[in-house]
Amino acid sequence: MPRPELTTAAVVALITGVWFAALQAADPRLADYDAWFHIRYAWLLRQHGPWMDFPWMPHTFFAEGWVDHQFLYHVLLIPFTYVSDLRVGAKASAVAFSTLAVTVFSVVLHRRQVRWPVLWALVLLAGSRFFVVRMLMPRTQALSLALLLAGWLLAVERRGRALAVLGVAYGWTYHVAAMLVPTALSTALPPDPGGHDRVRWAPVAIAALAVAAGLVLTPYFPRTVTYFWLHAVEKVSNQGGLEVGAEWFPINSRLLLLHTAPALGVGLLAIGAALMRGVKARRDTLSALILAVGWTGLALWSQKWIEMAVPFALLASALLARDAGLHPGWLLWAPIVMLWNGQQAVQHVRDTVPAPDRLATIGAALEASPGAVFHPDWTDFSELFYYAPSCTFTVGLDPTFLASADPARYRLIDAMLDGKVPDISGAAKAGWQADWVVLTSAPLRTIAAEDPGLELVIDDGESTLWRVR
């Protein structure tokens, strides 16, 4: 990497690394439920090596074999497990990968001759509060964003070998790697005007073959195909019949405007300036615009894709500003808004995520006396798995994995969550051969108190642990 790009990368990494670290230190909560699972699983991977089975959920899709569709991400998490408190490691990993994503964004802009790429990196963090919240989550999305931005740059620059390596690595990291193919396609079309330039199909073919190799050349294939169908097709198409995380639901237009107003304003100003000056957008600008429109459409369908829509929209805005010759001084407001976004993002985590120790006491008790644990709420799995990895559990990661393997059991816990099953102990014993019951729902705790088959062991006011008699 040439010295100017190294300078850009170093400055952005320093600023964003310190900023993300400060945000993570501002509150002990992990910004997402799944983070508990990922860091504990990485710890187990370090201890055991790759898992081909998944004994922790014996009544789900994983009873027939594990599918680690984020294998490389979990491998990269291993260095963060060499701490006494894995929660600190999870937060540190979020800082590292989020910093990487923003740094890659700035380097992409630098290589495409955008002026003041460091300031544009701050615009990215100022552009959307929701984007910052997504970057605070110790999950795959920040690394995925870094890989997709790098893949776009390699496709634009027609660096086929590097694109092939990245495509395979991306396929081992996350199944969103499939989006590298349309990303490369956007760089192939349309050709430059004048009739002398041809459509560039080589990056598209390289990206497709590399991603396919990454998805297929794993010990989990072909179960990865079934996994992808359950996780990305059946679950999303059946949101009325299956409980899914809030991130999969559409975001209403008012909230979208609220969460992305700065980025939207930057985009509109860049487009307006380009139109007023009669600028003909370059090929990379057109590619970024295509991707910005595509990701924004996906974000309207599922709010989780704001994590891609905002960066690609601002990439397009920066390239349009370059084409129009706009001086970046009009973006000097970004550092102030970035600080505000950070404070708001931390407050959002405080308002939406439970206390970080809500299941610590119960988890310690379970790990001291392992057994089959019945918990009807699938969102409790990751924390229970973190604290008590010697136990087995009911449902987790996504309800679809239980619903597909055993619809009757899924309907039973769904009815229980609705308060329609008064015999919790009977259901736990007959359906799951459970030794323990963990309840985090106040109505279910009231029902359990009347169940003669349950013995209360721990009640900390938020959660309860019951022994099945």
C-alpha positions in Angstrom: 0.0 0.0 0.0 1.5 3.4 -1.0 2.5 5.8 1.8 -0.4 8.3 1.3 -2.9 5.4 1.6 -1.2 4.1 4.7 -1.4 7.5 6.2 -5.1 7.7 5.5 -5.7 4.2 6.9 -3.6 4.9 10.0 -5.4 8.2 10.8 -8.9 6.7 10.3 -8.0 3.6 12.3 -6.7 5.7 15.2 -9.7 8.0 15.3 -12.4 5.4 14.8 -10.7 2.8 17.0 -10.6 5.3 19.9 -14.2 6.4 19.3 -15.6 2.8 19.1 -13.6 1.8 22.2 -15.1 4.8 24.1 -18.6 3.8 23.0 -18.1 0.2 24.0 -16.7 1.3 27.4 -19.6 3.6 28.0 -21.9 0.7 28.9 -21.3 -3.0 29.9 -24.0 -4.4 27.7 -23.3 -6.4 24.6 -25.2 -4.6 21.9 -26.9 -7.8 20.5 -28.1 -11.1 21.8 -26.1 -13.2 19.4 -22.8 -11.7 20.6 -22.9 -14.0 23.7 -23.1 -17.0 21.4 -20.3 -15.9 19.0 -17.7 -15.2 21.7 -18.4 -18.4 23.7 -18.4 -20.5 20.5 -15.0 -19.0 19.5 -13.7 -19.9 22.9 -15.0 -23.5 22.4 -13.4 -23.5 18.9 -10.1 -22.6 20.5 -10.4 -25.5 23.0 -11.8 -28.2 20.8 -11.2 -27.3 17.2 -13.9 -27.2 14.5 -17.2 -28.8 15.5 -19.1 -31.0 13.1 -21.9 -31.7 15.5 -23.8 -29.3 17.8 -24.9 -31.1 21.0 -26.3 -28.0 22.6 -29.7 -28.1 20.7 -30.5 -31.8 20.2 -34.1 -31.3 19.0 -33.4 -28.7 16.3 -32.1 -28.8 12.7 -28.6 -29.0 14.1 -29.2 -32.4 15.7 -28.1 -34.0 12.4 -25.0 -31.9 12.0 -23.7 -28.4 12.7 -23.3 -25.7 10.0 -20.9 -23.0 10.9 -21.7 -20.5 8.1 -19.4 -17.9 9.8 -16.4 -20.2 10.3 -13.7 -17.7 9.4 -15.3 -15.0 11.5 -15.3 -17.4 14.5 -11.6 -18.2 13.8 -10.8 -14.5 13.8 -12.6 -14.1 17.1 -10.3 -16.6 18.8 -7.6 -14.0 19.7 -10.3 -12.1 21.6 -11.0 -15.1 23.8 -7.6 -14.9 25.6 -9.1 -12.7 28.4 -10.6 -13.7 31.7 -14.0 -12.0 30.9 -15.1 -13.0 27.4 -17.5 -10.1 27.3 -14.6 -7.7 27.2 -13.2 -9.8 24.3 -16.5 -9.6 22.5 -16.5 -5.8 22.8 -12.9 -5.6 21.7 -13.7 -7.6 18.6 -16.5 -5.2 17.7 -14.1 -2.3 18.0 -11.5 -4.1 15.8 -13.9 -5.1 13.0 -15.9 -1.8 13.0 -12.7 0.1 12.8 -11.6 -2.1 10.0 -14.8 -1.4 8.0 -14.5 2.3 8.3 -10.8 2.2 7.5 -11.5 0.2 4.4 -14.1 2.7 3.4 -11.6 5.5 3.7 -8.9 3.6 1.7 -11.5 2.9 -1.1 -12.2 6.6 -1.3 -8.5 7.4 -1.3 -7.8 5.0 -4.2 -10.7 6.5 -6.2 -9.2 10.0 -5.8 -11.8 11.4 -3.5 -10.5 14.4 -1.6 -10.3 14.3 2.2 -11.1 10.6 2.7 -10.5 10.9 6.4 -13.3 13.5 6.7 -15.6 11.3 4.6 -14.9 8.4 7.0 -16.3 10.6 9.8 -19.3 11.4 7.5 -20.0 7.7 7.5 -20.2 7.6 11.3 -22.2 10.8 11.3 -24.6 9.6 8.5 -26.8 7.3 10.5 -27.3 6.5 14.2 -28.7 3.1 13.2 -25.5 2.3 11.3 -23.4 3.1 14.4 -25.7 0.8 16.5 -25.1 -2.0 14.0 -21.3 -1.4 14.1 -21.4 -1.7 17.9 -22.8 -5.3 17.7 -20.1 -8.0 18.2 -21.4 -9.8 15.1 -20.3 -10.4 11.5 -21.7 -7.4 9.8 -18.7 -5.0 10.2 -16.3 -7.6 8.8 -18.8 -8.4 6.0 -19.0 -4.7 5.2 -15.2 -4.4 5.0 -15.0 -7.4 2.7 -17.7 -6.1 0.4 -16.2 -2.7 0.1 -12.8 -4.2 -0.6 -14.4 -6.5 -3.1 -16.0 -3.6 -4.9 -12.7 -1.8 -5.2 -10.9 -4.9 -6.5 -13.6 -5.4 -9.1 -13.4 -1.8 -10.2 -9.6 -2.0 -10.5 -9.9 -5.4 -12.2 -7.5 -7.1 -9.8 -8.8 -10.6 -10.5 -6.4 -12.6 -8.3 -7.0 -10.5 -5.2 -10.7 -10.6 -5.9 -10.6 -14.4 -6.1 -8.9 -14.7 -2.8 -11.2 -12.3 -1.1 -14.3 -14.1 -2.6 -13.2 -17.4 -1.2 -12.5 -15.9 2.2 -15.8 -14.1 2.2 -17.6 -17.3 1.5 -16.0 -18.8 4.6 -17.0 -15.8 6.6 -20.7 -15.2 6.0 -23.3 -16.2 3.5 -23.9 -12.6 2.6 -20.8 -13.2 0.5 -23.3 -14.0 -2.3 -23.8 -10.2 -2.6 -20.3 -9.9 -3.9 -21.6 -11.2 -7.3 -24.1 -8.4 -8.0 -21.5 -6.0 -6.5 -19.0 -7.1 -9.2 -21.8 -7.0 -11.8 -22.4 -3.3 -11.0 -18.8 -2.6 -12.0 -19.3 -4.3 -15.3 -22.3 -2.2 -16.4 -22.8 0.2 -18.0 -19.7 0.6 -20.3 -18.2 4.0 -20.7 -19.7 6.1 -23.5 -18.1 6.3 -26.9 -18.5 2.7 -28.0 -14.9 1.7 -27.4 -15.3 0.1 -24.0 -16.7 -3.4 -23.6 -18.7 -4.9 -20.7 -16.3 -6.2 -18.1 -17.5 -9.7 -17.4 -14.3 -11.1 -15.9 -14.8 -9.6 -12.4 -18.3 -11.0 -12.3 -17.2 -14.5 -13.2 -14.3 -14.4 -10.8 -16.5 -13.2 -7.9 -19.1 -15.8 -8.7 -16.6 -18.7 -8.9 -14.7 -17.6 -5.8 -17.8 -17.1 -3.6 -19.2 -20.5 -4.8 -15.9 -22.1 -3.9 -15.9 -20.5 -0.5 -19.5 -21.7 0.2 -19.0 -25.2 -1.2 -15.5 -26.1 -0.1 -16.3 -26.5 3.6 -16.9 -29.6 5.7 -20.4 -28.4 6.2 -21.5 -28.6 2.6 -24.2 -29.6 1.4 -26.0 -28.9 4.7 -25.1 -25.3 4.1 -27.7 -25.2 1.3 -30.5 -26.3 3.6 -29.2 -23.9 6.3 -29.3 -21.0 3.8 -32.8 -21.9 2.8 -34.1 -22.0 6.4 -32.2 -18.9 7.5 -32.5 -16.6 4.5 -35.6 -17.8 2.7 -38.1 -19.7 4.8 -37.7 -17.5 7.8 -38.0 -14.3 6.0 -40.9 -15.4 3.8 -42.8 -16.7 6.8 -42.5 -13.9 9.3 -46.2 -14.2 10.2 -45.8 -17.8 11.2 -42.3 -17.7 12.8 -40.9 -15.4 15.4 -37.9 -13.5 14.0 -35.6 -10.8 15.3 -36.7 -7.2 14.9 -33.9 -6.5 12.4 -35.7 -8.6 9.8 -38.8 -6.3 9.7 -39.3 -3.3 7.5 -38.6 0.1 8.9 -41.2 2.8 8.4 -40.3 5.8 6.3 -40.4 8.2 9.3 -37.8 6.2 11.2 -35.7 5.6 8.1 -35.5 9.4 7.6 -34.8 9.9 11.3 -32.0 7.3 11.4 -30.3 8.3 8.1 -31.1 12.0 7.8 -27.4 13.2 7.6 -26.5 10.6 5.0 -29.6 11.4 3.0 -28.8 15.1 3.1 -25.3 14.5 1.9 -26.5 12.4 -1.0 -29.1 14.9 -2.1 -26.6 17.7 -2.1 -24.1 15.7 -4.0 -26.7 14.7 -6.6 -28.0 18.3 -6.8 -24.4 19.7 -7.3 -23.7 17.1 -10.0 -27.0 18.0 -11.9 -26.4 21.7 -11.6 -22.9 21.4 -13.0 -23.9 19.0 -15.8 -21.5 16.4 -14.6 -21.3 13.1 -16.4 -20.7 10.5 -13.7 -17.7 8.2 -14.1 -18.1 4.4 -14.3 -17.2 3.8 -10.6 -19.7 6.4 -9.6 -22.5 4.8 -11.6 -21.6 1.4 -10.1 -21.8 2.9 -6.6 -25.1 4.6 -7.4 -26.6 1.2 -8.6 -25.5 -0.4 -5.3 -26.8 2.4 -3.2 -30.2 2.1 -4.8 -30.2 -1.7 -4.4 -29.1 -1.7 -0.8 -31.6 1.1 0.1 -34.4 -1.0 -1.4 -33.3 -4.0 0.7 -33.2 -1.7 3.8 -36.8 -0.7 3.2 -37.7 -4.4 3.2 -35.5 -5.3 6.2 -33.9 -2.7 8.4 -30.8 -4.7 9.0 -29.5 -3.8 5.5 -29.1 -0.1 6.6 -25.6 -1.3 7.6 -24.9 -1.7 3.8 -27.2 1.0 2.4 -25.6 3.9 4.3 -21.9 3.1 3.4 -22.7 2.5 -0.3 -24.9 5.6 -0.5 -22.1 7.7 1.0 -19.6 6.0 -1.3 -21.8 7.1 -4.3 -22.1 10.6 -2.8 -18.3 10.9 -2.3 -17.7 9.8 -5.9 -20.4 12.2 -7.2 -18.8 15.0 -5.2 -15.4 14.1 -6.8 -16.9 14.2 -10.3 -18.6 17.5 -9.6 -15.4 19.0 -8.2 -17.0 19.9 -4.8 -14.6 21.0 -2.1 -15.1 18.8 1.0 -15.2 21.8 3.4 -19.0 21.6 3.4 -18.6 18.4 5.4 -16.8 19.9 8.4 -20.0 19.4 10.5 -19.4 15.6 10.5 -17.2 15.3 13.7 -19.8 17.0 15.8 -22.7 14.9 14.5 -20.6 11.8 14.8 -20.1 12.4 18.5 -23.9 13.0 18.9 -24.6 9.7 16.9 -22.3 7.8 19.3 -24.1 9.1 22.4 -27.4 8.2 20.8 -26.3 4.8 19.8 -25.1 4.0 23.3 -28.4 5.2 24.7 -30.3 3.0 22.2 -28.3 -0.1 23.5 -29.2 0.9 27.1 -32.9 1.2 26.2 -33.2 -2.0 24.2 -30.7 -4.6 25.6 -31.3 -6.3 29.0 -28.8 -5.9 31.9 -25.5 -7.8 31.1 -25.7 -10.0 34.2 -29.4 -10.9 34.1 -28.7 -14.6 33.6 -25.2 -14.7 35.3 -26.4 -16.3 38.6 -28.7 -18.8 36.9 -26.0 -19.6 34.4 -23.4 -20.3 37.1 -25.9 -22.6 38.9 -26.6 -24.5 35.7 -22.9 -24.9 34.9 -22.3 -26.2 38.4 -25.0 -28.8 37.9 -25.4 -29.4 34.1 -28.4 -30.9 32.5 -31.1 -30.4 29.9 -32.5 -26.8 30.1 -35.9 -25.9 29.0 -36.4 -22.2 28.0 -39.3 -21.3 25.8 -37.8 -17.9 24.7 -35.3 -18.4 21.9 -33.6 -15.1 22.7 -32.4 -16.5 26.0 -30.2 -19.2 24.3 -27.1 -17.2 23.6 -26.7 -15.9 27.2 -27.4 -19.4 28.6 -25.0 -20.9 26.2 -22.4 -18.4 27.2 -22.7 -19.0 31.0 -23.5 -22.8 30.9 -21.9 -24.4 27.9 -22.1 -27.8 29.6 -25.9 -27.9 29.3 -28.2 -28.6 26.4 -31.0 -26.1 25.4 -34.4 -25.9 23.8 -34.2 -23.4 20.9 -31.8 -20.7 19.8 -30.1 -18.7 17.1 -33.4 -18.7 15.2 -36.8 -20.4 15.9 -36.9 -21.7 12.4 -34.3 -24.3 13.3 -36.7 -25.9 15.8 -39.8 -25.3 13.6 -38.3 -27.1 10.6 -37.0 -30.1 12.6 -39.9 -30.5 14.9 -43.0 -28.4 14.2 -44.9 -30.0 17.1 -42.3 -28.9 19.7 -42.2 -25.4 18.1 -46.0 -25.0 18.4 -45.8 -26.1 22.0 -43.3 -23.5 23.1 -45.2 -20.9 20.9 -48.4 -21.7 22.8 -46.5 -21.6 26.1 -45.2 -18.1 25.4 -48.8 -17.1 24.8 -49.7 -18.4 28.3 -51.8 -21.3 26.9 -49.8 -24.2 28.5 -50.4 -24.3 32.3 -48.4 -27.5 32.8 -44.9 -26.2 32.1 -43.2 -29.0 34.0 -45.1 -31.7 32.1 -44.2 -30.1 28.7 -40.6 -29.6 29.7 -40.2 -33.2 30.9 -42.2 -34.9 28.1 -41.0 -32.8 25.2 -37.4 -32.2 26.2 -36.5 -34.5 29.1 -35.6 -31.3 30.9 -33.9 -31.2 34.3 -34.2 -27.4 34.5 -36.5 -24.6 33.5 -35.4 -21.0 32.9 -38.1 -18.4 32.6 -37.6 -14.7 31.8 -41.2 -13.8 31.2 -43.2 -12.4 34.1 -46.5 -14.1 33.1 -44.8 -17.5 32.7 -43.1 -17.1 36.1 -46.6 -16.6 37.6 -47.9 -19.8 35.9 -44.8 -21.7 37.0 -45.4 -20.7 40.6 -48.6 -22.7 40.5 -47.0 -25.8 38.8 -46.5 -28.6 41.4 -43.9 -30.2 39.1 -41.5 -27.3 39.5 -39.3 -26.3 42.4 -38.0 -22.8 42.5 -34.3 -22.6 42.9 -33.4 -19.0 42.0 -35.5 -15.9 41.6 -33.5 -12.7 41.0 -36.5 -10.6 40.1 -35.9 -10.7 36.4 -35.4 -14.4 35.7 -36.2 -17.6 37.5 -34.6 -21.1 37.6 -36.8 -24.1 38.4 -35.9 -27.7 39.0 -38.1 -30.2 37.3 -39.4 -32.6 39.9 
